[in-house]
Amino acid sequence: MSLAIAAAALVADTAHAGGPEGMRLAPVDANAWTDAGDIDPGVEQDPAIYGGTSANYCGWPTAVYLDMGFTACTGTLVHPDIVITAAHCPSSTSGLATTIRFGEGQAGGERAVQATCYSNPAWNGAVGPADYGYCRLNQPVTDIPIVPPAYGCDVTALTPGREVTIVGFGQSNNGGSGTKRQVTTTITAIGDQAQIGGNGLDSCQGDSGGPVYVKLDSAFGGDDTWRVFGITSGGGACGTGGIYALMHEAIPWIEQHSGVDITPCQDVQGNWLPTPECGGMPYDPGGSGNGTWANGCSAGAVSGFGGLCGEPFGAEDDTEPPYVQIVTPNDGDEFPLDGGSSTVVTIGVAADDGEGYGVAEVRLLINGNEFPNNEDTAAPFQWDLTMTEGAYTVQAVALDFSGNEAFSNTIGIGVGDSAPEESGGEEGEDSGDDGNEEDDDGGDEVGADSTGGGFNFGDPVEVGCACSSEPTGSGSGGWLGLIGLIGLVGLRRRLRG
């Protein structure tokens, strides 16, 4: 018997007497997908996810659809590299290839990222506190504002009677499934697992692994930001309430197994230890004003550095700019075209913030110009540029999390040509304006002059001196939104998969 939802569709076998007491889940053919779930985001349903509504466009963007081929679940993006879900979804300790789909429509629909998903090895097949796992994404998703997991002192907000929101892609009792829905209900009991909902307000099949969010309301001493804490596991008949594993119970294993720190404000023991990522938390993640998927649903209001459980990240105390230097290639290096019209040149940069709070991003300047997507936000800072014939100057600019900026040495290189004789020499410093400028027609042009040819990233595209780019560092393009914030401070249980 499959514990996860077959092609996001399940039927209940009530052959045993007693109603929900005899319920079990049985997969159906993938072609049995119901069109009843094919609804427009934001349109009121009667009913949707057992007493709820369909999600707004760009609402709850961290709630994702897990496509495992013939089975599907829901999950939560809690870090650019990590999605948390239920153990019974991948049902594998060795790893299951999965497609993570983002969006609100049928099975997501806006974008997709490949991942490998793992089950908690301590899970024994039952609904309850050990029913958790995670997915490691093949590439980071850096443009979606993260609602962090409740951890450390955040957990004190999780009390019986507290209002919470369940989100998932599972069934509603109009028979639909596969679109993102939400329902607001309350915690009824909590210990090493949570009991949530009932009286027609509930999750259902296909919601397995999905999130439960809680607002840290200022009326109760919070800061009005949100946390995610629940992992949908199972329960009785849909609508009667469910059982949820807890993220704060899962985090130590997830961090140990993945090697990724997913708690931006605490250490693994739950002690307050804010990092630069302890900020930029959305105030209305389920709202209708979060922009578009083109910008990662990042247009909504977000917090400054969080100080809910202690002093906020202390960026204001750091006045020293970072160190930055181009390490490859060397000044004066020349690269032959070998009969072609272009060649790939790898630019490597070293950057460090010493006793400061870390390097937020490194950008490249070619012939003194910015160009689209020229930033890298995680070491190793490296770019593979496809460059056409010409002489070029290359410089790097590093920005730390306190807004301090530094310029590297400038080097000159030649591509099928001699390198510039004078390239600019030593490093400089500037803790003022970052100089990130764009031209009037969208910033794609890198102004060609007597020392310039044309270049672009990735597949060679002849565009003269126009370029599009993607750095090869693992954090390319992320946390730009946060950089802008620097100035802000009793029933038989069944698995719902």
N, C-alpha and C positions, 0 to 999 in steps of 0.2 A: 504494500500500500504506500503510495506516495504521500509524504508529509507536506509537500509544497503544492502550490496551486498549479494544475496542469493547464498550460497556456492561459493562465489567469482565470480559469473557469473550474468550479467544483460543484458537485451535487451532493446532497445529503442523503444517506441511506438510512431510512427509518424502519428497516425490517424488524429491528428489535423493539419490543414494547417499551413504553415509558417515555416517548418523545425524546427530549434532549439527552436523557440518560443513555439512550441507545444510539445516539448519533455518531457516525464516523464519517470521515472524508474519503471520497473516491474520485480519482481523476477522470476527466472526460476527454474526448478527442479535441485536438486543437481547433478543429473547424466548428466546434460548438460555441465558440466565442459569441457572446450576445451583443447585438447592436444597441441594446438598451443603455450600455455604458458610454455610447458615443455622443457625448453632450458637450455643449459649449462651456468653456471655463467661465465661472462667475455667474452662471444662470442658476437661479434657485430651483432645486429639485424637490419633489414631494413623493416619497422621501429620497434622500441620498444616503450616504454612509451611515445608515441606521440612525436617523434623526438629525442628520446634518445637512450640509450644502456642498455644492461643487466649489472647488477652490477658485479664487480669483486668478486672472492672468498674472503670472509672476508672483503668485501667492505661495508661500511656503516653498521657496525654490530649493531648499536643502532636502526636501522630501523627494526621494527618487524611486524610479521603477527599476527593479532588478529582473532582467531578462536572462534566464538560464537555459534557453532553448525551449524545452517542453514544459518548463516550470517557471513560475514568476512569483516575486514577492515585492515588498516595499523596503526601503532603507533610508538612512539619514546621512547626508554629507556633514561630517563634523570637523573636517580638516581638508585642505586641498588634495590630500592623498588618500583619505580614509573615509569609507562609508560603513556605518554600523548597521547590522541587521540581526535577524534571529539565527541561532545555530541550525534550526531545522530547515532553513532555506537552502544553503548549499549542502548541508548534511555531509560535510567532508572536512576532515582535518588536514588533508594533503593539498587541498586547493581545487576550486571549481572555476573554470573560465566563465565569465559573466559579462553581459553588456549592461552598463549603468545608463539609464535613459532619463533625461531631464525634461521637464515640461509639465503641463496640466492635462493635455489631451489624452487620447487613447494611447496607453503605454508610453506616456511622456511626449515624445514627438519633436522636441526642440533641438536636442543635441544628444550625442551618445559617446561614451568613453568605455574602453575595454578595461576589465579588472579581473583579479583572481580573488575568490571569496573563501574564507576559512571558518570552520565551526570550532567553538570552544571544546577542547578535548575532554573536559569534565562533564559535558552534557550527556545525559543518560537516555535521551529520547523523550523525556517528559516535558510537559508544559511547566514553566516556572523559572526560578531565579538563575539557573545555569543556561537558559536558552538564549545565548547570545553568540554572535560571531562578527566578522568584519570583512570588508573587501578592500584590497589595496589596488588603487587605480594605476593603470599603466602610464598615465600622464596626469599631472596635477590640474585641478580646476581652481583657478586663482581669482576669478572675477566675481564669484557669488559671495555675498556677505554671509559669514558663518554665524549660526546660532550655536554657541559652545555647549558642550555637555555640562550638566549640573554636577559640580564636584566641590569637595571641601565644604566651606560654609554655605555654599548655594543650596546644599541638600536640606538645610533647615527649613526651606520653603515648602518642602514636600510633606504636607500634613493632610489628614482626612478632612474633607470638605473643601480643599483648595481647588479652584476652577482650573481646568487644563483643556488642551485641544489635541485631539487625536487626528492624524492625517494619514491617508493611505490610498492605494489604488485598487482596493478590494471591492467585494460585492456590497450592494445596497439591497434592501428588501423590495426594490422594484425589479430585481434581477440583473441590473447592470453591473459591470465591472470594467476595470482597466483605465478609468479616468481618475484624476486626483480629487479626493473629497475630504471634508473636514467635519468634525463634530465637537462641540464644546460640552463638557460634562465635568464631573468632579471625581477626586480620589475618594474611594470609600474605605480603604484600609491600606497600610504600607508597613513593610518590614524589610526582609531581604528580597521581596517582590512587591508589586503594587496590584491592588484590585481597583479597577476604574470603570465607571459607567454603570449602565443598567436603565431600566424603565424606558427601553427603546433607544437609548443613546449608547452607541457601542461601535467597535470595530467588527470586521467580519473576514471571511476567507479572502486571501489576497492582500490583506493589510499586514500580514505577518512580517515582522522585522521592522515595521514602520514606526515613526516617531510619536511621542507624546510631548508636547511643549507646555511650559509654564511661564507665565509672566512674573517677574520679580517686582511686584507692584509696590509703588512708593507708599501706598496706604498701609502696607505691612512692613515698612522699613527698607524696601528695595529701591532700585534706581530706574525702574520701568523698562529695563531690557529683558530679554527672554533667554531661557535655557531649554535645552532638550534633555529629557531624563528617561523616558520610557521606551521599551522595545516590545512591540506587540508580540505576544507568545500564543495565547489561546484562551479557552474558557468554555462556557456552555453554549446554548443556542445563541445565534447572533441577536443582539438587542438586550441580552440579559446581563451584560457586563463581562469584563475580561480580565485575564491575568497578564501582567507585564513584567518582564525582566527589567533591571535597572542599570542604566549606563555607568553609574558610579561604582557598581559592583564589577562591571566588565572591564573598566579602564585599565587596571593594573596588568591584566593578561594581554589586552590589546596592545598596550604600549610595549610590553616586553616582547611579544611575538612579532610585531610589525617594526619595532625600532623607531616608531614615530611618536613624538610628544603631542598628544591631542588635547591637553589641558593648558590653554594659554595663560591662565591666571594662577594656577597652583602647581606645586610639584606633585609627584606621583603619590606621596603620602597625604595629599590634600591640604598641605600648608600653603598659605598665600605667598606666591612668588610670581608676580606679574611679569610677562614678557612684552615685547612690542606688539604682539598680536592680541593682548588683553585690552582690546578697544575695537572700535568700528562695528559694534554689535547693533543689529537693526532694532528699531523701536516698534516696528509694525510689520513683521515678516509675512503675515498673512494678508496684508492690505492690498489695495488696488493701485497704489501709487509707487510701485517699485520699479517702474521703467519697463524695459523690454529684455528679452533674452539676448539680444545683440550686445547689451552691456551687462549681462549677468544678473539682471534684475536688481541692480545696485543703485537705483535712483532714490530709494527711500532714505529717510533720516536715520542716521546711525550715531552711536555714542562716541564720546572721546575715550581716553584711557580710563579703564574701570578702576574704581576705588571702593567697591562695595564692602570688601572684607579686609581692607588694609590700605596702605598708601598706594596710589596709582603708580604705574610705570613712570620712573623719574626722569623722563627725557629732558626736562627743563634744567637739570643740573649739569648736563653735558655740553660744554662749549668748545671742545677740541674737535677739529675736523678729522675724518678718517685718513688713513694712508692708502694711496692707490698708485700703481705702477704697471705699465705695459711690460709683460715678460716675454711674449712672443708676438711677432717676429722681432728681430733686432733692427735698430735704426740702420738704414741703408740697404737692407735686404732687397734683392730683386728676384722676381718670379717669372720664369719664361711661360709663354703661351703654348709652346710645343705644337704649333700648327693650328690651334683652335682660336676661338674668338674671346675666350675667357678662361680663368683658372680659379680654383678655390684657395683662398688664403685664410688660415686660422689665426684669429687674434685672441691671445690669452692675457688676462688681467689679474693681478693680485690686489686684494683690497682687505683692509683690516681696521677695526675701530678701537683697538687697544683696550683701554679701561672704560670705554664708552659703552653704549647700549646696542651696538651692532650696526652693520652696513645694511641699509634698506634697499639700495639699488646701485648698480653701476651702469652708466650709459657710455656709448661710443660716439665720438665726433669724427667724421671723415671730412677732411679738408675744412675743418672748423664748423661743420654743419651737423645739426641733429637730423635724424631720419626716423620714419615710423617704426615702432616696435624695436628701438635700439637699446632698450633697457633689459637688464637681467637682474633678478632679485635673489638669487641663491648661488653660492659657490658650487662648483668651479665657474668663474665668470669667463665665458668663452663664446666666441661667435665664429661661424664658418661663412665667410663672405665669398660669393661668386663675383669676381671682379674682372672687368674688361681692361683693355690696354690703357695705360696712363700712369701718371705719377701722383702719389697720394700722401697726405699727412694723416696720422691717426693719433687721437688722444682719448683718454678715458676720464670720466667724471664720476666720483663716488659721493653718495648722499647717505648720511647716517640717520637713525631714527629720531635724532634731535633736530634735524634740519640743517646740520652742518655739512658743507660741501667742499670737496677738494678736487683739484685737477692733476692729472698725471703728467709725466714727461710726454713730449710729443715726438713721435718717430716719423721718419719718411720711408716709404717703400715704393718700388717700381714694379709694375706689371707689364711685361713686354716692353719695358722702357726703363730709363735710368731713374733712380730714386731722387727726390728733391735734395739739393745740396745742403740747404739749411732747413731743419725741421722744427726748430723752436726750443729744444733743449730741456731745461729742468722743470720739475713740478711747480705748480702754484697752488694757492689756497684761496678759498672764497666761501665765507659762511653766509652769504647773502642770497640773492636771486639765483635759482638753479639754471637759468639760461635755456630752459627747454622751450624752444620757439618753433613755430610752424609758419610756413608761408601762406599767402592768401588763398591758394587753391587747394588747401587741405594738408599741406605739409609733406607731400610725397617727393618733392624735388630736393635733391641734395645738390646745391648750387655748384655747377662745374666751373672751374677756373683753370688757370694755366697749369695747375698741378693735379688735375682730376680727370678720371675716366668715368666709367659707369659700373655699378655693382648692384647685386641683390642677393637675398638669402634663398637657400633651398634650391629648387629646380631652376636651372639657368633660364632666365627670361630676358631677352634683349630689350631693355627699357632706357637705354642711354644712361643718364645720371639719375633717373628715378629708381627707387628701390622699395621693396617690401622685405620685411625681415622677421626672423624668428631666432633668437639666441638659443644656443644648445644647452645652456645651464638649466638645471631642473626646475627653477622657479620663474621661468621667463614670463614677464608681464604681470605678475601678481602683486597684490597689496598696494596698488597705486591709490586705491580709495583710502587706505589707512594712512599713507604718506600725507594725503591732503588733510588728515585729521591731526597732524602733529601739533598744530597750534591749539587744539581742543583738549582741553584736558577731558460550595456544596454540590454543584453539578459536575457530572463527568467532564473532565477537561479535554479539549481538543485543540490541536494546533491550527492556527489561522494562517496557513501558508498556501 
